[in-house]
Amino acid sequence: MATLWGSRGGAVLDGEGSTEAVTSTTVLTGAPTWGNNARPASTLWWDGIAISANISDEDAEATFIAMMHGISSDVIKANNDATVWLGDGYTPSAASAGVTATAAGGAAPYPMLPFMGTLHGALGAEISDFLQGSESAEQALMDVEAAYTAAATEKGFLK
């Protein structure tokens, strides 16, 4: 049993990043749930669109129209295997079945607020010693907190 990014499903099942023994016996499924099975214990990273605030109204409208066309059921059907789609017309593959089930189960959008990148940087920089066994979880978390606090203060997120 493993928990991994949904984007890794293809490499697990493609026969290139894996072996026949793995690909023939592996099934990808949705994330486990939490809170009395109320919601998958995962988040979605692509639950929306963004349009820059510093463009003209005409460019914003054209961008919106292009984005809506880009996620239409016709485009989804024509490009079914290009990515994992959240819209009507998508037929999941074996590699995307877990992501699709997680989304259908009500996974929340990832909180992409400005300070999250700072948190990711602190985690990425400080957790490796724990993962390599050279530091306790407690020490790694203290290091993450210190790195985040310093970076977030420097960026004006904390005072």
GROMACS elastic network, one bead per residue, 0.5 to 0.9 nm:
[ bonds ]
;  ai    aj funct       b0    kb
    3     6     6  0.89622   500
    3    31     6  0.77715   500
    4     7     6  0.82578   500
    4     8     6  0.67743   500
    4     9     6  0.81350   500
    5     8     6  0.55296   500
    5     9     6  0.75556   500
    5    99     6  0.87045   500
    6     9     6  0.55788   500
    6    10     6  0.84891   500
    6    95     6  0.82267   500
    6    96     6  0.70555   500
    6    98     6  0.69219   500
    6    99     6  0.54960   500
    7    10     6  0.68092   500
    7    11     6  0.82589   500
    7    84     6  0.87968   500
    7    95     6  0.85316   500
    7    96     6  0.80407   500
    7    99     6  0.83526   500
    8    11     6  0.54451   500
    8    12     6  0.64704   500
    8    13     6  0.89760   500
    8    95     6  0.82769   500
    9    12     6  0.51688   500
    9    13     6  0.63751   500
    9    14     6  0.84031   500
    9    28     6  0.72357   500
    9    94     6  0.82361   500
    9    96     6  0.65039   500
    9    97     6  0.87644   500
    9    98     6  0.81681   500
    9    99     6  0.87556   500
   10    13     6  0.53075   500
   10    14     6  0.55477   500
   10    17     6  0.83787   500
   10    94     6  0.84449   500
   10    95     6  0.50454   500
   10    96     6  0.76119   500
   11    14     6  0.53150   500
   11    15     6  0.75398   500
   11    16     6  0.69009   500
   11    18     6  0.67928   500
   11    95     6  0.83579   500
   12    15     6  0.74717   500
   12    16     6  0.82919   500
   12    17     6  0.59952   500
   12    18     6  0.55690   500
   12    19     6  0.85153   500
   12    22     6  0.76968   500
   12    23     6  0.67658   500
   12    26     6  0.82619   500
   12    95     6  0.78343   500
   13    16     6  0.80600   500
   13    17     6  0.75161   500
   13    18     6  0.66459   500
   13    19     6  0.83695   500
   13    20     6  0.87710   500
   13    22     6  0.76497   500
   13    24     6  0.82134   500
   13    26     6  0.76134   500
   13    27     6  0.87587   500
   13    94     6  0.79077   500
   13    95     6  0.64281   500
   14    17     6  0.63923   500
   14    18     6  0.68702   500
   14    19     6  0.86616   500
   14    23     6  0.73517   500
   14    95     6  0.83395   500
   15    18     6  0.51133   500
   15    19     6  0.56277   500
   15    20     6  0.64736   500
   15    22     6  0.86741   500
   15    23     6  0.66496   500
   16    19     6  0.72550   500
   18    21     6  0.83148   500
   18    22     6  0.64240   500
   18    23     6  0.67272   500
   19    22     6  0.53049   500
   19    23     6  0.61079   500
   19    24     6  0.84352   500
   20    23     6  0.50405   500
   20    24     6  0.56935   500
   20    25     6  0.83381   500
   21    24     6  0.56820   500
   21    25     6  0.65639   500
   21    26     6  0.86963   500
   22    25     6  0.54879   500
   22    26     6  0.58706   500
   23    26     6  0.54429   500
   23    27     6  0.82611   500
   24    27     6  0.85853   500
   27    94     6  0.73263   500
   27    95     6  0.83562   500
   27    97     6  0.85852   500
   27    98     6  0.85506   500
   28    94     6  0.69262   500
   28    95     6  0.66879   500
   28    96     6  0.76377   500
   28    97     6  0.61591   500
   28    98     6  0.50514   500
   28    99     6  0.84769   500
   29    32     6  0.87970   500
   29    96     6  0.86403   500
   29    97     6  0.60275   500
   29    99     6  0.74506   500
   29   100     6  0.85614   500
   29   101     6  0.66796   500
   29   102     6  0.78901   500
   30    33     6  0.87740   500
   30    40     6  0.76121   500
   30    97     6  0.72987   500
   30    99     6  0.60980   500
   30   100     6  0.72625   500
   30   103     6  0.81606   500
   30   104     6  0.88955   500
   30   105     6  0.79409   500
   31    40     6  0.54856   500
   31    41     6  0.60439   500
   31    42     6  0.63752   500
   31    98     6  0.70289   500
   31    99     6  0.79514   500
   31   101     6  0.77963   500
   31   102     6  0.56001   500
   31   105     6  0.87787   500
   31   107     6  0.88609   500
   32    37     6  0.81532   500
   32    39     6  0.84236   500
   32    40     6  0.55455   500
   32    41     6  0.57989   500
   32    42     6  0.81225   500
   32   102     6  0.84105   500
   33    36     6  0.75025   500
   33    38     6  0.66581   500
   33    39     6  0.53118   500
   33    41     6  0.50233   500
   33    42     6  0.82297   500
   33   105     6  0.86698   500
   34    37     6  0.51906   500
   34    38     6  0.63259   500
   34    39     6  0.59644   500
   34    40     6  0.62767   500
   34    41     6  0.57624   500
   35    38     6  0.54306   500
   35    39     6  0.68976   500
   35    40     6  0.89252   500
   35    41     6  0.89368   500
   36    39     6  0.82083   500
   37    40     6  0.73344   500
   38   105     6  0.84194   500
   38   106     6  0.82567   500
   39    42     6  0.82337   500
   39   102     6  0.87013   500
   39   105     6  0.63487   500
   39   106     6  0.57074   500
   39   107     6  0.59685   500
   39   108     6  0.79446   500
   40    43     6  0.78182   500
   40   102     6  0.61122   500
   40   103     6  0.82606   500
   40   105     6  0.61973   500
   40   106     6  0.66124   500
   40   107     6  0.52818   500
   40   108     6  0.81440   500
   41   102     6  0.86348   500
   41   107     6  0.72339   500
   41   108     6  0.88623   500
   42   102     6  0.74441   500
   42   107     6  0.58887   500
   42   108     6  0.72061   500
   42   109     6  0.87941   500
   42   110     6  0.85024   500
   43   102     6  0.83864   500
   43   103     6  0.82942   500
   43   106     6  0.89884   500
   43   107     6  0.52095   500
   43   109     6  0.52563   500
   43   110     6  0.50981   500
   43   111     6  0.85803   500
   44    47     6  0.61274   500
   44    99     6  0.88007   500
   44   102     6  0.85253   500
   44   103     6  0.71133   500
   44   107     6  0.63191   500
   44   108     6  0.61474   500
   44   110     6  0.55075   500
   45    48     6  0.87320   500
   45   109     6  0.61859   500
   45   110     6  0.54179   500
   45   111     6  0.85546   500
   45   112     6  0.82843   500
   46    49     6  0.78281   500
   46    86     6  0.89222   500
   46   109     6  0.74302   500
   46   110     6  0.81553   500
   47    86     6  0.81929   500
   47   108     6  0.86195   500
   47   109     6  0.59147   500
   47   110     6  0.82329   500
   48   109     6  0.87060   500
   49    64     6  0.87900   500
   49    67     6  0.77876   500
   50    64     6  0.89213   500
   51    54     6  0.88784   500
   51    55     6  0.84661   500
   51    60     6  0.65476   500
   51    63     6  0.71819   500
   51    64     6  0.75212   500
   52    55     6  0.61873   500
   52    60     6  0.75432   500
   53    56     6  0.83226   500
   53    60     6  0.82256   500
   55    58     6  0.81413   500
   55    59     6  0.61799   500
   55    60     6  0.63606   500
   56    59     6  0.51746   500
   56    60     6  0.61256   500
   56    61     6  0.85522   500
   57    61     6  0.60674   500
   57    62     6  0.85609   500
   58    61     6  0.51317   500
   58    62     6  0.61833   500
   58    63     6  0.85306   500
   59    62     6  0.50267   500
   59    63     6  0.59670   500
   59    64     6  0.84966   500
   60    63     6  0.50319   500
   60    64     6  0.61231   500
   60    65     6  0.86443   500
   61    64     6  0.50842   500
   61    65     6  0.62154   500
   61    66     6  0.86170   500
   62    65     6  0.51211   500
   62    66     6  0.61432   500
   62    67     6  0.85865   500
   63    66     6  0.51022   500
   63    67     6  0.61152   500
   63    68     6  0.85825   500
   64    67     6  0.51029   500
   64    68     6  0.61180   500
   64    69     6  0.85628   500
   65    68     6  0.51685   500
   65    69     6  0.61866   500
   65    70     6  0.85420   500
   66    69     6  0.51110   500
   66    70     6  0.60610   500
   66    71     6  0.88518   500
   67    71     6  0.64369   500
   67    72     6  0.86875   500
   68    71     6  0.53790   500
   68    72     6  0.62137   500
   69    72     6  0.51017   500
   69    73     6  0.86904   500
   69    74     6  0.85935   500
   69    75     6  0.73392   500
   70    73     6  0.87888   500
   70    74     6  0.88685   500
   70    75     6  0.61369   500
   70    76     6  0.78684   500
   71    74     6  0.81861   500
   71    75     6  0.63030   500
   71    76     6  0.63106   500
   71    85     6  0.81607   500
   71    86     6  0.86610   500
   71    87     6  0.68147   500
   71    88     6  0.88877   500
   72    75     6  0.53606   500
   72    76     6  0.61901   500
   72    77     6  0.86512   500
   72    87     6  0.74237   500
   72    88     6  0.77716   500
   72    89     6  0.85645   500
   73    77     6  0.59778   500
   73    78     6  0.84545   500
   73    87     6  0.67170   500
   73    88     6  0.54375   500
   73    89     6  0.51068   500
   73    90     6  0.76169   500
   74    77     6  0.52318   500
   74    78     6  0.61516   500
   74    79     6  0.85902   500
   74    89     6  0.75022   500
   75    78     6  0.50686   500
   75    79     6  0.60505   500
   75    80     6  0.81244   500
   75    89     6  0.88894   500
   76    79     6  0.51518   500
   76    80     6  0.53746   500
   76    81     6  0.88019   500
   76    82     6  0.88307   500
   76    85     6  0.69626   500
   76    87     6  0.73234   500
   76    88     6  0.76606   500
   76    89     6  0.61730   500
   76    90     6  0.60511   500
   77    80     6  0.50212   500
   77    81     6  0.87118   500
   77    88     6  0.86705   500
   77    89     6  0.56168   500
   77    90     6  0.61426   500
   77    91     6  0.80363   500
   78    81     6  0.86002   500
   79    82     6  0.53475   500
   79    83     6  0.77035   500
   79    90     6  0.88943   500
   80    83     6  0.68162   500
   80    84     6  0.76635   500
   80    85     6  0.75776   500
   80    89     6  0.82327   500
   80    90     6  0.59779   500
   80    91     6  0.67271   500
   80    92     6  0.80295   500
   81    84     6  0.73762   500
   81    90     6  0.88447   500
   81    91     6  0.84959   500
   81    92     6  0.82262   500
   81    93     6  0.76875   500
   82    85     6  0.88171   500
   83    96     6  0.85734   500
   84    90     6  0.79516   500
   84    92     6  0.73355   500
   84    93     6  0.88172   500
   84    96     6  0.63772   500
   84    99     6  0.76656   500
   84   100     6  0.75030   500
   85    88     6  0.82922   500
   85    89     6  0.87075   500
   85    90     6  0.60679   500
   85    91     6  0.86092   500
   85    92     6  0.83600   500
   85   100     6  0.81430   500
   86    90     6  0.72866   500
   86   100     6  0.75518   500
   86   103     6  0.76203   500
   86   104     6  0.87385   500
   87    90     6  0.63535   500
   88    91     6  0.89117   500
   92    95     6  0.77770   500
   92    96     6  0.55422   500
   92    97     6  0.55339   500
   92    99     6  0.88585   500
   92   100     6  0.67899   500
   93    96     6  0.51585   500
   93    97     6  0.59020   500
   94    97     6  0.52901   500
   94    98     6  0.81065   500
   95    98     6  0.73330   500
   95    99     6  0.84304   500
   96    99     6  0.53511   500
   96   100     6  0.61137   500
   96   101     6  0.85760   500
   97   100     6  0.51187   500
   97   101     6  0.60433   500
   97   102     6  0.85294   500
   98   101     6  0.51096   500
   98   102     6  0.60730   500
   98   103     6  0.85913   500
   99   102     6  0.50665   500
   99   103     6  0.61760   500
   99   104     6  0.85370   500
  100   103     6  0.51655   500
  100   104     6  0.60600   500
  100   105     6  0.84652   500
  101   104     6  0.50012   500
  101   105     6  0.59588   500
  101   106     6  0.88438   500
  102   105     6  0.50368   500
  102   106     6  0.67819   500
  102   107     6  0.59670   500
  103   106     6  0.54724   500
  103   107     6  0.52876   500
  103   108     6  0.82352   500
  104   107     6  0.74386   500
  107   110     6  0.89496   500
  108   111     6  0.86576   500
  109   112     6  0.83861   500
  110   113     6  0.89101   500
  111   116     6  0.74982   500
  112   115     6  0.80485   500
  112   116     6  0.60973   500
  112   117     6  0.80046   500
  113   116     6  0.55861   500
  113   117     6  0.80089   500
  114   117     6  0.65286   500
  114   118     6  0.78517   500
  114   157     6  0.87225   500
  115   118     6  0.52483   500
  115   119     6  0.64665   500
  115   120     6  0.88541   500
  115   152     6  0.70906   500
  115   155     6  0.87747   500
  115   157     6  0.69039   500
  116   120     6  0.61492   500
  116   121     6  0.85766   500
  117   120     6  0.50161   500
  117   121     6  0.61592   500
  117   122     6  0.86723   500
  118   121     6  0.51023   500
  118   122     6  0.63000   500
  118   123     6  0.86751   500
  118   148     6  0.64868   500
  118   151     6  0.67088   500
  118   152     6  0.66170   500
  118   155     6  0.88983   500
  119   122     6  0.51536   500
  119   123     6  0.61587   500
  119   124     6  0.85128   500
  119   144     6  0.82217   500
  119   145     6  0.88380   500
  119   147     6  0.86315   500
  119   148     6  0.58236   500
  119   151     6  0.87147   500
  119   152     6  0.82846   500
  120   123     6  0.51282   500
  120   124     6  0.59771   500
  120   125     6  0.85015   500
  120   148     6  0.88037   500
  121   124     6  0.51325   500
  121   125     6  0.60753   500
  121   126     6  0.85020   500
  121   147     6  0.86363   500
  121   148     6  0.79257   500
  122   125     6  0.52413   500
  122   126     6  0.59932   500
  122   127     6  0.82227   500
  122   143     6  0.83082   500
  122   144     6  0.53835   500
  122   145     6  0.77089   500
  122   146     6  0.84799   500
  122   147     6  0.54404   500
  122   148     6  0.52968   500
  122   151     6  0.81355   500
  123   126     6  0.53271   500
  123   127     6  0.56122   500
  123   128     6  0.85618   500
  123   140     6  0.88653   500
  123   141     6  0.85050   500
  123   143     6  0.87793   500
  123   144     6  0.56212   500
  123   145     6  0.86590   500
  123   147     6  0.83891   500
  123   148     6  0.81030   500
  124   127     6  0.59360   500
  124   128     6  0.71439   500
  124   144     6  0.86707   500
  125   128     6  0.68430   500
  125   144     6  0.78943   500
  125   147     6  0.84487   500
  126   129     6  0.68298   500
  126   130     6  0.81153   500
  126   140     6  0.62239   500
  126   141     6  0.80026   500
  126   143     6  0.60753   500
  126   144     6  0.55022   500
  126   147     6  0.77744   500
  127   130     6  0.54789   500
  127   131     6  0.63541   500
  127   132     6  0.87847   500
  127   135     6  0.88980   500
  127   137     6  0.84502   500
  127   140     6  0.57338   500
  127   141     6  0.76727   500
  127   143     6  0.82068   500
  127   144     6  0.72303   500
  128   132     6  0.60531   500
  128   133     6  0.85566   500
  128   134     6  0.87746   500
  128   135     6  0.87920   500
  128   140     6  0.83630   500
  129   132     6  0.51391   500
  129   133     6  0.62555   500
  129   134     6  0.52554   500
  129   135     6  0.53716   500
  129   136     6  0.82673   500
  129   140     6  0.71932   500
  130   133     6  0.50518   500
  130   134     6  0.58055   500
  130   136     6  0.57595   500
  130   137     6  0.59420   500
  130   139     6  0.81370   500
  130   140     6  0.59800   500
  131   134     6  0.77351   500
  131   135     6  0.80135   500
  131   137     6  0.87215   500
  132   135     6  0.77489   500
  133   136     6  0.73652   500
  135   138     6  0.82591   500
  135   139     6  0.63704   500
  135   140     6  0.64974   500
  136   139     6  0.52130   500
  136   140     6  0.61978   500
  136   141     6  0.86082   500
  137   140     6  0.50515   500
  137   141     6  0.61014   500
  137   142     6  0.85667   500
  138   141     6  0.52243   500
  138   142     6  0.62558   500
  138   143     6  0.86714   500
  139   142     6  0.50287   500
  139   143     6  0.61323   500
  139   144     6  0.85810   500
  140   144     6  0.61155   500
  140   145     6  0.85673   500
  141   145     6  0.60744   500
  141   146     6  0.85297   500
  142   145     6  0.50674   500
  142   146     6  0.61475   500
  142   147     6  0.85888   500
  143   146     6  0.51001   500
  143   147     6  0.60652   500
  143   148     6  0.84427   500
  144   147     6  0.51582   500
  144   148     6  0.59627   500
  144   149     6  0.83812   500
  145   148     6  0.51458   500
  145   149     6  0.59122   500
  145   150     6  0.85095   500
  146   149     6  0.51220   500
  146   150     6  0.61414   500
  146   151     6  0.86032   500
  147   150     6  0.52807   500
  147   151     6  0.61766   500
  147   152     6  0.84229   500
  148   151     6  0.51817   500
  148   152     6  0.57332   500
  148   153     6  0.82038   500
  149   152     6  0.51865   500
  149   153     6  0.58743   500
  149   154     6  0.84320   500
  149   157     6  0.89541   500
  149   158     6  0.73178   500
  150   153     6  0.52577   500
  150   154     6  0.61770   500
  150   155     6  0.87312   500
  150   158     6  0.87897   500
  151   154     6  0.50543   500
  151   155     6  0.62273   500
  151   156     6  0.86500   500
  151   157     6  0.86196   500
  151   158     6  0.89659   500
  152   155     6  0.50918   500
  152   156     6  0.61363   500
  152   158     6  0.56525   500
  152   159     6  0.85841   500
  153   156     6  0.50690   500
  153   157     6  0.56743   500
  153   159     6  0.57953   500
  154   157     6  0.76858   500
  154   158     6  0.79475   500
  154   159     6  0.87672   500
  155   158     6  0.78042   500
  156   159     6  0.66513   500
